[in-house]
Amino acid sequence: MTFITIVYSVCAVIGGTVLACQVLMTILGLSDIDLPDDLSADGADVADGGDAGHAGHHGPSWFVGMLTFRTLMAAVTFFGLAGLAGTSAELPNELTLVVALAAGAGAMYMIHWMMQVLHKLRADGTARIERAVGQAGTVYLRIPGQKAGAGKVHLNLQNRTMEYEAMTSQEPLPVGARVVVVNVIGPSTVEVELVPEPQRISHA
C-alpha cells in the first residue's frame, strides 16, 4: 500500500466516522445543526454594510463562510473515498488527486448549501414576535399595572401557542383576562391592553 493510498484511507475512515456520528447525534436530538457557523459569511456580509455583497463575490469571505467542522468533515470524507476509488481504478496519481480534491470541494459546497436551505426553512417556521401586534391572547400570569412589572400571556401566533412576557400601562390584568398586543417592547416582551368589552363578549 502506497503512502497516498494510506492518506486516502485515513481520510475516508476518520472523516466518515465523524460525519456519521454527527448525523446520528442530530437524528437522536443530542446535537443541533450548526447553522450559525454555516451562515457566518452571511452574518459577516451584513456587518460589513453596503460593500458586503461586493466582498462576497470578490473576496475570501464566501469561502471562509463554508469552513465549518461539518463541511470540513464532509470534504475529508469524500476526498478519501474519491481517492480510494481512483486508486482502485488504477488512474494516474495526479488525476486521482485532482478527482479527490474536486470531490472534497463539491461535498463541502453541497453540505453548506443544505445548511442554508435548512436555515431558511427553520426561519420561515419561526414565530416572529413583531407579528404579535394586534393579536388577541389570554393572561397566563398576572400582569401588574402601569408597567410596574411583567406577567405572561399566551398568544396564538402562526398557528402556534406562544408564551411571552407582557406589560401593560393600564390597571393590573388578572389571570384569564382577554388582551390584545399593542406593542413589542423587547425580543420576548409585549405590551398588552384589555380587550374592549364587546370583543370579550364575542369571544366568550
N, C-alpha and C positions, 0 to 999 in steps of 0.2 A: 504494500500500500504506500503510495507516494505521499509526500508532505501535504500537497494541495488537497489530496483526497481526504486526508485526516482533518484538515481545516474545514472542508465542506461537511464532513460527518459531524464534527463537533458543533458547528453552527446549526445544522439541522436538528440534532438531538437536543441541545440546550435551548435553542430558540423555540422549537416545537413544544418542549416540555413546559417552559414558562408560559407560552401563549395558551396552551391547553389549560393550564392551571388558572390563568386569568379568566378564560371563558367559563370554566366550571364554577369559579367563585362568583362570577357575575350572575350566572344562572341560579345559584343557590342563595343569592342575596347577600353574600359575605363581602362583596366588593362592588363598588359602584363604577359606572363608566367614567373614565377620566375626560369628561367633556371640557372642563375649563382649560386643561392643558392643551387639548387638541385644537381649541379655538383661540389659543393665545395670540396667534397672528392677527385675528380679527380684533382682539382687545387692544393690541398694540396699534393697529390702524386707527381705531377710534381715538386713542390717546394722542396720536400724532397730529390730529386735526385734519385740515383740508388737504395736506400733502400725503396723507396716509395711503390713499388709493394709488397714487403715483409711485410711492415707495414700494407698495406691494407688488408692482409689476416689474420694477427695475432694480430692486434691492433684494437682500437675502432674507427679508422678514417672512416671505411666503414659505420659504424652505424651513426656516427656524420654527415656524408655526407647526410644521408636521413632525418635528422631533420630540416625540413623547415616548415613554417607556413601551407603550403598547405598539406603536408604529415601528419602533426600532426592533422589537422582538419579532414582529411580522417580517420585517426586511431581512433580519438574520436568518429566520427560518426558511424563507423562500430562496434566499441566496444559497443556503446549504443544499436544499432539495434540488434546485436547478443545477447546481454544480455537480451533485452526485448523478443526476440524470445525464448531464453532458459527458461525464466521465464514463458512465456505463455505456453510452452510445459511441464511445471512443472518438469523440470530437477532439480537435486540436485544443491544447490547453488554453491558448489565447482566446479562441472562440467560446470555449466553455466559461471562461472568466467573464467575458462580455455578456453572455446569456445569463449567468448567475447574478451579475450586477443589475442587469435590466429587470430580472425577476424580483430582486430585492427592492429596487426603486418602485416598481409597479405595485408591489404588495404594500409598501409604505404609503403610497398615494391613495390606494384603494381603501385602506383602513382609515386614513384621515378623512376621506370623503364620506365614508359610512358614519363616522362620528359626527360630522357636520349635519348629515341628514337626521340622525337621531336627536341631535341638539335642537334642530328646527321642529321636529315632531314633539319633543318634550316642551319646548317653548310655546307651541300652539296650544298644548293641552294644559298649560299652567294658568291658574286663575289669576287675573291681574286685578290688584286692589283698586286701581283707578276706575275700573268698570263697575265698582260697587256704588258709585254715586247715583242716587235715585232709586236704589234697590231697597225694598222693604225687608225687615228682619224682625227677630224676636230677641229681647234681652235675656241673656243666659246668666249673667252675674250682675247684680245691682250696679247701676251707674250713678255715681254722686253728681249732684247738680252744680251748675256754674263752673264747670270744668275743674272741679276740686280734686278729681281723681278719675281713674278709668275703671270701667266694668268690662263686660264682654257681651257680644251679640253673635247670633247665628244668622248667616245670610245664605240664600240660595244664589250662587254665582256660577255661571257657565255649567248649569245642571249639577253642581256640586255644593254640598253644605259646608260652608267655610265659617271658621270662628275667628273673629277679630276683636282686639281691644277697642273699646268705644268710650268716647267722652261726649258730654252734652253741655250746652250753655243754658239749658232750661232747668226746670226743677228736677230733683232726683227721679230716676226711672226705675221702677221695681222689676223684679224678675217676671218674665212673661209679657211685658208690655210690648206692643207693636210699635216699631220705629221705622224711620226711613233715613238712609245715609244722605247727608247734605254736603259732606266734605271729606277729603282724605288728609289726615294730619301727619301720618308717617307711614313707613313701609308696612306696618301691621296694625295701624290705629286709624279709626274713622271717627268722624263727628256725626252724631245722630240727633234726630228730633222725634218727638212723639207724633205718631200718625194722627192726623185730624180725626175727630170723632166719626164723621160719616164713613171714612175709609175703614176705620176699625170695625164698624158695624157690618160693612160689606164683606170684610174678611172673616167675620165670625161664622 
